[in-house]
Amino acid sequence: MRTEQNLTRLDRVFARLDREPERPAHIDVPRMSRHRVALFSATLAFYLAIVWLVVTTSWLVRLDWQVMFFRPYQQWSEIHWFVDYYVVLGQRGPTAVMICAWLGWRSWRQHTLRPLLTLGASLLLLNITVGAAKIGMGRLGPHYATTIGSNEMGLGGDIFPSGHTANAVVTWGILAYLASTPRARRWLSALSAVTSLGVGLATVYLGTHWLSDVVLGWAAGLLILLALPWCEPLIARTEAWIFTLRDRRRARRAGTTPAPTPVPVPVAVPLKQRSPAGRQDEATTAAREATVRPSRAPVYLAPGPHTARGERAPITPVGSRRPAHADRLPHGPNTPTTPAGRPLTGG
């Protein structure tokens, strides 16, 4: 009877990932090149400049108030229903589920956990950096503004920078970051840029964010995407650690329920080739089995010793199995014979 081991859901996932011993060689892992370092430095300087312009209540704050008084949701009220649905592309929950499903399929196809781990690292960086900036600066939104012309900083708000915009940049930009070919990376970069730009403008249209919130959200999301190559060694070590834990779990499970070992088949050795020690061991084993086994033979065996076929007594069949011939007569005391002593035949 063949028994199959019951696999858990996690074991089945790892079994999918283990179909090939190594991941494909064409997967390109981005590195922190000089060009990327220059872009990161320029984006960081732009980020700090936006914060400084808002803190000092400069022309950018006055532009925020002008856009707020313009009230785009009243000027173009016919597209309000569409913007309400479109802004969902920047919400953390729906976008994370969609991107996670896509990257999970990519992980299954490429036999690696890197796409999912990269998404997790980017979302973790997003929560830490953007969340800390929101709480630290405490800016109020347009609907809760108290003083006209002020920057509304340090009043307990949480809208600077825009979380919707930064989340759209990261979650849709991660697809371009993990693209396998340069052509796919270019197309996905353009798609993520258009999507995140639309999400930011949608929040300004609805009046939930200042224009400077959206600009800072774009910069915050771009900083996370540009810094991801610094996280690649940690992602690789995390992936190796997860697979090491998986291997230890399998080894522990195999130790508790070991696989049945095959029983060796004994090989008969002729008596002349057996050594005296082997004969002595054989005699000891036979004596031990004789003490364990019952003295009475089983019912399905013959009561006496087994004899060879040549030593058995011949069994005489009853009657003759030779066919009768018409020209022959049986011999007996009452059979008529000729004077010569031969049996009398009818021909």
N, C-alpha and C positions, 0 to 999 in steps of 0.2 A: 504494500500500500504506500503510495507516494504522498508525502505531507508537504504542504507549502507554508512558508513563513508568513504570518500576518504582518503586512507593512502598514505603517502609519502614513498620514498624509505628507508629513515632512520627508519620510523615506522615499515616497513616490516622487516628490519634487527633486530630491537629490539624485534619484535614479535617472530622471530625465536629464539632469545636468551631467551625469557621468556616462552618457552614451559615447562620448569621444574622450580619449585620455587628456587631450590638450585643447584649449580654445583655438579658433582659427587664427592664423598668423597675420591676416590682413587688418585686424583691429588696430586702429591708430589711437594711441594714448597721447593726448596733447601734453606738451612740456612748456615750462615757463621760459619762453624765449625772450630775447631782448625786445622784440617788437611788442610782445604781450606785456612785458614789464613797463615799457613806455606808455602803452595804452592804460594800464592800471594806474600809473602815476598821474597821467593827465586826467583820468576820471576822478581820482581821489582829490586832486586839486579843484576840479569843478565842483565836487560835492562840498568841500569846505567853503568854497566861494559862495555857493547858494545859501549855506547856513549863515555865513557872515552877513550876506545881504539882508536876510530876514531878521537876524538878531539886531542889526543896526537900523531897522525900519527904513530901508532905502527905497529906491524907485520900484523895486520888485514887489514890495508890500503895497505900494500905491496901485500897481497893476493888478494885484490880487483883488483889491477892493473895487476897482473899475469893472473887472469881469464879474464879480459877485453882484454888483448893482445892475449889470446888464441883464442878468437872469436868463441864461440861454434856454432853460426849460420852459419859459414863457414865450420866448421869441420863436422857437421852433417846436411848438407843442405837438405837432403831428408825428414827430419821430420819437415821442417819449416812450411809447410801448416797445419800440425796437431797442432803445438804449437800455431800458430796464432788463431785457433779456441778454443783451450783449455784455453788460457789465459783469455778468456771472462768470465770464471767461477769466476774470481776475480774482475770483473768490478762491480761498485756499482749499476748501473741501472738494468741490466738484472738479477743479483742475487737477488736484493731487490724485484723485481716483482715476481720472482719465489717463493721465500721464503714467501713473503707476501700472495700469493695465497694459499700456503699450510697451513700457520698458520691461515688464515681466515677460511678455512674449519675446522681446529681444534677448533677454537673459536665457530663455529656453532655447532659442535658436542658436545663440553664440556660446552656450554652455559655460556661462560665467555669471557671477553675481555683480559684476562691476556696474551695469546700468542702474540697478536698484540701489546699490550702495552710493553711487554718485548722486542720485536723486535725494536720498536721505541726507547726505552731507550738505547738499545745497539748501535744502529746506531747514536744516539745523542752523546753518550760517544765517539764513534769512530771518529766522525767528530771533536769533541772538542779537544780530546787528540792528535790524529795523526795530525790533521790540525795545531794545535799549535806547535807541534814538527817540522813539515815540515817548517813552516814559521820561527820559531825561529832559527833553525840551518842552513837553507838556503844552503844546499849542492847541487852541480851540479851533473848531471848524467854522465855516461860514454861517451855519444855522445857529451857532451858539456864541457868536461874536458879541462882545460887550461894548467896546469903544471903537468908533469909526476911525480908521486910519492907523490903528495900532497893530502890532504884529501878533498880538494875542498869545505871546509866549509865557511859559511858566504858570499857566492857570489850570493845570490838571487835565488838559486834553491829551488826545492820543492819535492825531491825524498827520503829524509831520515827522517823517515823510509818508507818502501814500502807500499803505500796505497792499492795496489792490494793484497798483501799478508795479511795484517791486515784485509782487508774486507773479504777475503776468510775464514780466521780463525773465524771471528765473525758470518758471515751470515750462514755458514754451521755448525759451532759449536753451534749455538743457537738451532738447531734441537735436538742435544744431550742434551742440557741443559733443554729443555722442554719435554723430553721423559717421558712417563708415567710408564715404567717398567725398572728395572736395565738392563735386557738383551737388550732392545732397546737402552738404553743409551750407553752401551758398543759398540754395532755395529755402531751406529751413530757417536760416538766419533772417532772410527777407520776410518770411511768414511770421516769425516770432516778433520782429520789429514792428510790423504793421499791426499785429494783434495787441501788443503791449501799448503802442501809441493810441490805438482806438480805445482801449480800456481806460487809459489815463484821461483822455478827453471826455469819455463818458462820465467819469466821476466829476469833472468840472461842469459838465452840462447839467448833471443832477444837483449840483450845489453841495455835494458832500465833502469836497476838498477845494482848497485854494490851488491856484495855478502853480505856485511855487512848491506845494506838496507833491504834485505830479512830477515836476521836473526833478526834484530830489529823489522821488521813488524810482525814476528811470536810472539815475546815477547809482542808487543803492543796489538795484538788481544787476546792473552791468558790472559793478565791482565784485559781486559774488561770482558771476560767470568767469570773469578774468582771473580770479584767485583760485579757481578750482584745480588747476594743475599743481598747485602747492599741496593739495590734499590727496593727490594720486598715490604717493607712497603709503599714506595711512590707509587709503581704501584698499590697496593691494594687501597690506598686512591684515586688515580686518577680514578680507575674503579668505586668506590662508588660515586665519584663526578659526573661522566658521567651519571650514572643511576639516580642520584638525579635530575640532570638537565632534563633528560628524563621524570621523574615523574612529575616535575613541569610543563613541557610543556604540558603533557597530562591533568593535572588538569586545567591549564589555558584554554586549548581548550574546556574542558568539561564545564567550567564556562561560556564561551561565547555562546556555543550552548548546553544547557542542554538537557538531554534526556526527552522525553515526559512522564509526570507522569500519571498513570492510573486514570481514572475517577471513583470515587466510585459509586456503584450501590445503589440507595435508596431502603430501606426496608420498606414495608408497615406495619404500626402498627395499630391494631384495635382501633376503636374509644373509646372503654371503657378503654383501657390501656393508652390512651394519657392523659397527664396532662393538667390542664387549661392553663398553660403557653404555652404548645405546641399547643393547639388549637388556642390561640391568635396569635402565630407566623404564624400558617397556614392560618388564616384569613387575616393577614396582607400581606402575600405572595400572596394569591389569589387576593386580591384587587389591589396589585401592578401589577400583571400580567394582570388583567382586563383592567387597564389603558394603558398598553403598547400594548396589542394585539388588533387587529381591531375587531369592534363589529360584522361585517358581518362574518358569518361562511364560511369556505372554500367550494368550489363548490363540493368537493368530499364527503362532509358529508351530512347527512340528515338534512332537514330544521327544524324539530321538535326535541323535547327531545327524548332520547333513552328510550324505554320501555322494560320491561321484556317480555319474550316469553309468560308467563302465562296471561299477561294483554292484549295481542293482540286479536283482533276480529277474530273468526274462519272464515276461508275461505272455502266456499262451492264449491266443484268442479263441473264443468259442466258435467252432466251425471253421471252414476254410473260406478264405477270401478269394480263391481262384475261381474264375467263371467256369460254368459247366460247358462241356463240349458234347456235341451230338454224336460223334463217332467213338466216344469212350463210355465205358460202363464201369460202375464202381465195383471194386473187388470185395468179395465177402465169402462166407462159407456156403451160401445158397446160390452162388452165381454159377450158371451152366458153363462148362468148359469143353474144349475139344479133347480128343485123345492125347494130343500133345501137351495138354495142360494150359492151353491158351483160352481165354474167354471167348465164348461163342458170340459172334457178331451177326448182325442181320444183313450183310451185303455180300 
